Amino acid sequence: MTNPAASARLAGRREWTAFTVLLLPLLLVSMDVSVLYFAIPAITRELDPSATQQLWIFDSYAFALSGLLITMGSLGDRIGRRKLLLIGAAAFGLASVGAAYATSAEMLIACRVLLGVGGATLMPSTLALVRNLFQDAGQRARAIAVWSGAMTGGIALGSVMSGVMLNHFHWGSVFLINVPAMLLLLVLVPVLVPEFKDPAPGRFDLPSVPLSMAAVLPLVYGLKEIAAEGLAPLPAACVGVGLAFGYVFVRRQRGRDDAMVGRALFRNRGFGAGIGLQTVSAFAMMGSAYFTTQYLQSVLGMGTLEAALWSLAPSVAIGAAAPVAAALARTLDRSLVIAGGFVLGAVGFALIGGVGTDSLWLLLVGAGVLASGIVAVMSLVCDIALGAAPAEKAGSAASLLETGAEFGGALGMAVLGSLGTAVYRSDLVGAEPAVRETLGGAVATAGSLGGESGQRVLDLARQAFVHGMQYAAWGGAALLLAAAALAPVLLRGIGTTAATPAEPEPESTGVAAAPDAVAR
C-alpha cells in the first residue's frame, strides 16, 4: 500500500500564483462590508435617502450575501467553481460601476443587492478553489491561513480605504476601486486557475433555493435588529420564522439524494465540528467589534477616520496569528492548537473586561489578543472542515462555512450587544429616554445641553456603556473557555495537519476526483 501523504501532489509556482490572484476578490468582498462607513454623509447630501433607505444602503449587501451563500456554493459544484467565480467577478464589477454613479437611493440599494449577489458567488468559490489547488494538507493549511488573514484584514481596511478615497475623490470612488481588480481577475483566472466541479452532481434542487433564503434572511435580519434595537416582537418573530424555515430546509436536505447540501458532507464529524467552532469564532469576533468601534468614537470621542486608523493597530498581531497556528498544527494535535486559540481569545476578552473610560491601549491590546486567537481558530477549523469534505463538494462546504460565520457574527452582536445594553440601561434608571436608549442618543443629548449638565450626562453614559462592555466581555470570555474545553472533544482523533492529507485529484483535467476515488 502507498502512503497517501506521499501521493498528494505538491502545489508549485503556478498554483501559488493562482492563489494570489484569488485573494483579490476575497479582499474586495470583505472590504465592501465596511466601505460605506465614511461615504454615508456624502451620499446623504447627494441622494437624500430616507432613514429606512439609509439602513438598506448599509444592510442590503450583507443580506443578499448571506442569503445566497448556500445556493451559490452548490451551484459552483455543478457548473464549475472557476466559471462561477468569473460570472461573479463580472457581476461585481458591473454593480460597482452602477453603485458609483447611482442617481437615486433606490438605484444605489439595487446595486448594493447586486454586489451582495456577486459577493455570494466569489467567497465560496475562492475558498473551494483553494481546497482544489492545494492537495497537500500542509500546503492547504498555509494557504487557508493566508486566506483567513486576508478576509479579516479586508474588513478593517475597507473603512480606512473609504476615508482616504473620500478625502480626494467623489463618494462613488469607494466602489470604483473594485473595477480594476475585477478586470484583472477576469484576465488572469482563465489562464492560471483550472476548472473544478462535481463530475456527477445530479439535478439542481431548485425548491431549496427559496427555502434556504427564507431560513437565512429572516434569522440574520432578526438578530441584527435585536443587536441594534433590543428584543422586540418583530425581530423575535423574524428569528422564529427563520428557524422554522431552517427546520424545513434541513428536513428536505436529509431526504433527497440530489440535495443542495448533501449528506456526504456530514459523514466526517470534522466537518460539522468545524462549522460549529467557526460559528463560535465569528460570534466572538463580531460581538467584540460591536463594542470596540463604539468605544473609540463615543467614549473616547474620536472621529470616524481616526477611530478606523486606530482599529488597524491590532492587525500587526493578527497578521501573524494564522501562519503561526498553521505551523504549530504541523507538529501538534490541531484540536489542542484550536483550544489554545480559544484560550487566547478569552484572555483578550478579559483584557477588554478591564477597560475603563480612558483605556485606549488596553482596549487595543485586548482586541489584538482576542482577534489573534480567533483568526488562528478560524483558519484551522476551515482547513479541517474543507479537508473532511469530499473534493467534489468543496463549493457547498465553503458556503456552509461562510454561512456559519454570518450566523455567528449576527448572533454575537445580538447576544453580547443585548447583554451590554441591559447593563447600560440599568445603570441609567431615571435618565431621559434618549440618554437611556443608546450611547449615541446620550452623546446627542449632552451636545444639546452643553455646559456642565451636558458633560455630567456624557460622563454617566460613558461609564454605563463601559460597565455594559465589561459584562459582555466577561460573558464572551466564558463562552470561549467553554469552546476551548469542547474543541478537543469534538475534534478527538483529527490529529495533526500532516496526518490528514487531502486525496489526490487528476492533474490533467482539473476536475475533482470521482466519488468512488474519494471513497477509496
N, C-alpha and C positions, 0 to 999 in steps of 0.2 A: 504493500500500500504506500502511496505517496503522501508526503506531508502537505496538507492543504495550504499551510502558510507559505510554503515554497512555490506552490503553483499559482499563487495570486500574482498577476503581472504588476510590476512596479511602474508607476507613472513617471514619465520623462519630462523633458523641457516643454514639449507640445501641450501636455495635459496641464502643467503648472501655468503656462501662458494662457491657456483657455480659462483656467480658474481665475486668473487675474482679471480677465475680461468679464467673467460672470459676477465679479464683485461690484461692477459699475451699476447694474440695475438694483442690486441689493442696497447699495449706499443711497441711491436716489429715492427708492421707495421708502426707506426708513427716514430719510430727511424730510419727505413730504408730510410726515406725521406732525412735524413741528415748524414747518417753514412759514406758516401764516402768523406766527406769534407777533411779529413786528409789522406785518403788512395790513392788519385789520384797520388801524386808524386811516391809512391812505385809501383803502378800499371803501371804508365808510364815507369818506369825503366825496369820492367819485361816483360810487354806485348807489349810495343812500339805502342800504338794506335795512329792513325792519329788524327788531330784536330776534325774532324767530328765524329770519333768513340768515342773520349773522351766525346763529348757532349752527344752522345747517351748512353754512360755508365751512365751518370747522369740522362737523361730525359726519357729513355725507361721505367723505373719503374713507374714514375708518369703518363706517357701517357697510359700505359696498365691499371693501377689502375683506372684512371678517365674514360677511355673509356668503361670499363666493369662493373662499379658500378650498373647501372640501370639493366643490364641483370642479374647480379648475385643476386640482391635483389629480382627480380621477380622469378628467378629460386629457391631461397631458400623458397619462399612462396609455391612453388609447390612440391618440393621433400623433404622439411623439413629443417629448419634452422640449427638444430644440425648436420644433415648429411652433409650439405654444409660446415659447419664450420670444420668438421673433414676432408673432402676432401681438403679444402683449407689449413688446417694445414699440411697435408701430402705433398701437392704440395709445400708449402712454405719451409718446412724443406728440401725436396729433392733439390729444386732450390738453397737453401742456401749452401748446400754441393757442388753443381756444381759450383756456383759462387766462393766459397772459393778456389777451386782447378782448376779454369779456366786456360787453357794454351794458350789462344789467346784472343784478344779483341772481336772477333766475338762470341766466346763462352761465354764471360762474358756478353755481350749485350743480348744474347739469355737467359741467366739465369736471368738477371735483368727483362726481359719481363715476364718470368715465375713467378718471385717474385711479379710482379705487378698483374698478374692474380690471384695468391694466395691471395694477399692483398685485391683484389676486392671482394673475397668471404668472407674474415674474417671481414672486417669492418662493412658492413651492417648486417651480421649475428650476431655479438656481440651486436649491438645496438638493433636489433629486438628481440633478446633473453632477453635483459633487459626489453623490453616492455612486454614480456610474463611472465617473472619470477615475476615481481612486479605488481600485480594487483591493490594494493592500491596506489592512486595517490600521497600521501605524500612520501611513500617509494620509488616510482618510481622517484620522483623528486630528492631525495637524491642520489639515485643510478646514475642517469644521471649526477648529479653534479660531482660525483667522476669520472665517465666515461670521462667527458669533461676535467677535470684536468689531467687525465692520458694521454689523447691524446695530449694535449698541451705540457705537460712535456716530453713526449717521443720524440718530435721533437727536443727540446732543449738538451735532454740527449744524443741523438744519436751522435752528433758531439763530445761531450766530451768523451763519451764511446769509440768512434773511436780513439781519440787521445791517451787515456790511453792504449788501446789494442795494438796500433801500437808501443808504446814505449817498449813493451816487446815481441811481437809476430809478425808472418808473417801477411801481409796485409789481407790474407784470413780469419784471426780470426774475423774481423768485421762482417763477415757473419756467421761464425760457432757459435757465441753466440746465434743465433736463434734456433739452433738444440735442445739443452736440453729443452728449453721452449716448443717447439712444441711437443716433445716426451711426456712431462708431460701433455700437453693439450690432446693428443690422449688417454692417460690413464685415466685422471680424468673426461673429459667431458661425456663419456658414462655412468659413474657412478653417476655424480652429476646433469647433465643438462637433463631435459626431452625434448622430441621432440615436436616441434610445427610446424604446417603447415596449409595451407588453405585446409579445407575438400572438397571444390568444386572449384578447381582453373580454370577449363576449359582447352582448348588446349593452348599449349605454342605458342605464336605468333613469330615464327622463323624469318620472314622477318624484324621484328622490331629490331632484334639484330644488323645487319649491319647498319640499319638506325640510331639507337642510337649512334653507334660508329662513323658513318660519320658526325653526328651532333657535338659530343663532341670533338673528336680528333682534327679536323682542328681548331675549335674555341680555345681550350686550347693552341695548338701549336702557332697559330697566336698571341694570347695575350702574351704568353711568349716571342716570338721573338720581339714583339713591345716593351716590357719592357726592353729587353736586347740590341736591336739594334736601336730602334726608329721606327717610322712609315715608312714603305717601301711597295712597290707594292705587294710582295709575302705574307708577313704576313697579310696585309689588305685583299688580295684575300682569304686567308685561313679563316679569320673571316667571310667573306661573304659566303663562301661555307658552313661553319658550321651552320650559321644562316639559310641558305636555306634548308639544310637537317633537321635542327631542326623544321622548319615550317612543312615540310612533315611528320616528325615523330609525331608531335603533332596532325596534321590532322588525321593521321592513328589511333592514340590512342583514339581520340574523336569519331571515327566512328565504333569501334569494341567492342563487349561485352567481348571478351577474350583478351583485350589489355594488353600489358605488364605493362602499368601504367593505372590502372583502374580509371574511372570517380568517383568512390565512394570515392577515397582519397580526392578529392577536394570539396566534398559536405559540409564539415565543413570548414568555412572560416579560422579557426585557423591553418589548415594545410598549405594552400597556404601562409598565412601571415608568418608562422614560417619559411618556406623555403626562402621567400624574406628577412626577417630580418637576417637569418643565412648567406645569401649571402653578405649582407652589413657588417656583423661582420667579415667574412673572408676577405673581401675587406680591412678593416681597419687593421687587424692583419698582413696580408702578405704585404700590402703596406708599413706599418711602418718597418717591418723586412727588406725590400729591402734596406732601408737607414741605419738602425742601424748597421747591420753587416758590411757594407762598412765603416761607420764612425769609428768603433772600429779598423778596420785593416788599412785603407788607410788614415784616418785623424789623428788618434792618434798613428798610426804606430805599433800596437800590432801584435804579431804573431798569427797564427790561433788558437792554443790551448789556449793561453792567452785570446784571444777575446771570444772563446767559454765558458771559465770559467767565465768571467765577465758577459756574457749574461745569466748565470744561476742566477745571483743575484736577478732579479725581480721575480723569481719563488717563493720566500718566501711569497710575497703578493699574487701571482696568486693562490697558493695552497689553500688559504682561501676564495677566491672570490666566487667560485661556491657554496660551502656549505652555506656561509652567504646569498647568493642570494636565495637559496632554502629555508632557514629558514625564510627570510623576506616574501617570496611568500606564506607562510602558513598563514600569518595574513593580508597581504596587497594585493591589486589588482596587479596581476602579470604584467599587462601592465605598471603600474607605476614603478615597480621594474626594468623592462626592459628599460623603458625610463631613469631611473636613471643610469643604467649601460652604456647606450649610452652617457649620460652627463659626467659620469666619464671618459669614453674613450676620449671624446672631450677635457677634462681637460688634459689628458695625452698627446694628440696631441699638445695642446697649450704649455705645458712644453717643448716638443721637438722643438716647433717653436721658443723657446728662447735659444736654444743651440748654443754655439759659437764653435770655432775651438779647444777649450781645456775645454770641459764641460762634463767630464765623468759622474760625479754623477748626474748632471741634466738630462743627457740622460737616465741613468739607472732608476731614479725616474720616469721620464716621460714614459718610456717604461713599467715600472711596473704598474703605474696607468692606462695606456691605456689597457694593457693586462688584468688587473683585471676586468675592466669594460666590456671588450669584452667577456672574459670567462664566466662572470656572465650572460651576454645576451645569449650566445650560449647554455649554459646549460638549461636555461629556455625555449628558443624557441624550442630546441629539445624536451623537455618534452611536450610542448604544441602541437607540430606537431604530435608526436607519440601518445599522448593521444587522439587527434582528429581523427587519422586514425583507421579504423576497425582493430581488432586484427589479422584477417586472412591476412591482407595486410601489416603487420608490416615490412616485409623484403623490399617491394617496397618503403614504406615510409622512411625507414632508408637509402636506396640507393639514394633516391631523395635528402634527407638532405645532404648526403655526396657529391653528385654531385654539389649541390648548393654551398657548401663550396669550392669545386675545382674551379668552375667558379669564385666565389668571390675572391679567392686568386689570380688567374691569372689576373683578371681584376684590382685588387688593385695594383699589381706590374706594370701592363701596364699603367694605368691612372696616378697614383701618380709618378711612375718612369718616365713617359714621361714629366710630369709637371716639376719635378726636373731637368731632363736632359735639357729641353728647357731653364730654367733659367741659368743652368751651362754654356751652350754654349753661351748664350747671354752675359754673364759676361766675356767670354774669346774670344771675337771677335778679330781677328788678330793673335791669338796664332797659334802655329804649329797644323796641323790636328790631330796628335796623342794626343796632350795635350787637344785639344778642344773636342775630341770624347768622352773620358771617363776619370774618375779619375784614374783608373788603368793605362791607357796609359800615363797620366801625371806623375804618380809615376815612371813608367819605364823610361820616357824621362828625368826626373830630376836625376835619378840614373846614366844615361849615361852621362849627362852633368857634374855633380859633382860641387863642389865648391859653390860659391855664386850664380852663374847663375842657377844651379840646385835647390838650396834652394829657390830662388825667384820664379821659375816656380812652385815648390811644394806648396809654401805659397799661391800663387794666385789660384792654382787649388783647394786647400783645402777650401779657402774662398768661391770660386764659388760653390763648392759642398754643403757646409753648407748653403749657401744662397738658393740654389735649394731645399734642405731638409726643410728649414723653410717654403718656399712657399707650398711645398707638405703637410707639417704638418698642416698648416692653412686650406688648402683645405680639408684634412681629418677631421679636427675638424668641419668645416661647414657641411660636409656630416653627421657626427654623430649627430650633433644638429638637423639636419632635420629629421634623423631617430628617434631621441628622441621625436620630436613633432608628428611624424607619427604613432609611435607604439601604443599609446592609442587609436587612431582612428581605426587602423587595428584590434586591439585586444579588442575592446569595448565589454563588456559583458562576456569576458572569465573568469574573476573573479580570486579568489584565488585557490591555488592548491587543498585545501580541498573541494572546491565546485565543482570540476570536476573530480570525481573518474573514474577510468577505470572500464569497465564492467567485471564481474566475468567470469572466464573461468573454464571448467571442471577440477577437480583435479585428477581424476583417470587416464584419458587417456593422459593428457598433450597436447592434440590437441586443437587448437584455437577454440573458440566458433563459431557455425554455423552462417551464415549471418542473419537468422531470429532472433536468440538470440541477435545479435548485434543490429538489428533494434529495438527490444523491449527495 
